[in-house]
Amino acid sequence: MKTKKYADIIDVANHAGVSPATVSRCFNHPDMVRPDTRKQIQIAVEQTGYIRNRAAQAIHGRRSGTVGLIVPTLDNAIFSNLIQAFTEQLNANGFTMLVATHGYDLDREYKLLRSLLEHRVEGIGLIGLDHKEETYALIERRETPSVAMWNYRPDTRISCVGADNIEAGKLIAQHILDLGHKRIALAFPDTHENDRAASRLTGVLDVLKKADIQVPADWRLNTTYSIRNAREVSVDLLSSHDRPTAIIAGNDVIAQGVIYAAQSLGMNVPGDVSVAGIGDFSGSAHLLPSLTTIKLRSNKVGRSAALILDELINDRENKNIHRLDIKVELMMRESTSKL
């Protein structure tokens, strides 16, 4: 006689002293089961090592309890607070997260979306609003509950929660102008397939243009989201006799690299050069000097997006597109000063 390798729902029911139907009800409609019975079943699950086959349940039309999240990268702190808040809120609402990265490749993002949908995820979280037409079309055809994080626009095709990144760029540029700086350099990543960086850069350039300030081509540094790379591309500019008095970075990671470049050359920040970022990431307030930046409230973005996605998943008849603008805020710190 062949012995079972893994426990099944009948084993859990026998161990807990209840019927298999009660165990099933506890998993799928826990509010319909008495708390003491739920506790008995949970103990039985732990002691038998039972694992629910959510994939099989999804195939038979029942909820999978999973949500897919596709992000550009997990290689730095840019999205860490956002992902943490998003995940914690969804976990609290009973969902499990599947996370995938596309490396700023929107063709790969589309393929990952298809893969996650094949795994029967109930909803999708995306970063930004710059996606392939195929991605939007697939979400719309499948009527998949979806939310985009980090960017806000009033005309989006799917729900979104985030900051107006153009406004963030304008705010940090105006701060630098208000300090009296006119010799201003920029350190930004490639804006191709990165609408967050593109919008921030647009905001910065709009404000500088209105002030009749032109940024020379060799003062527009291109860097990855890397402290090391940002430091490397900043050294030559800061070593020159013809150098800026302020540098605006596309985010706090890049700004940190710029500060390290200046300090490696014996320069004082902000005495010799002011440096500002965008994002207000963990640790930005504790750098030496502390970093002037724009707070994007990533924790609030993540939590709010999770609540919207939960609502869309649990009310499939709700076809509303939610758009939540999380206001940005200038955080004036030690890395910038008056000229």
Secondary structure, DSSP 8 states (H G I E B T S, - for coil): ----SS--HHHHHHHHTS-HHHHHHHHH-GGGS-HHHHHHHHHHHHHHT----HHHHHHTT----EEEEEES-SSSSTTHHHHHHHHHHHHHTT-EEEEEE-TT-HHHHHHHHHHHHHTT-SEEEEESS---HHHHHHHHHHT--EEEEEE--TT-SSEEEEE-HHHHHHHHHHHHHHTT--SEEEEE---TT-HHHHHHHHHHHHHHHHTT----GGGEEE--S-HHHHHHHHHHHHHSSS--SEEEESSHHHHHHHHHHHHHTT--TTTT-EEE-SB--TTGGGSSS--BEEE--HHHHHHHHHHHHHHHHH-TT-----EEE---EEE--TT----
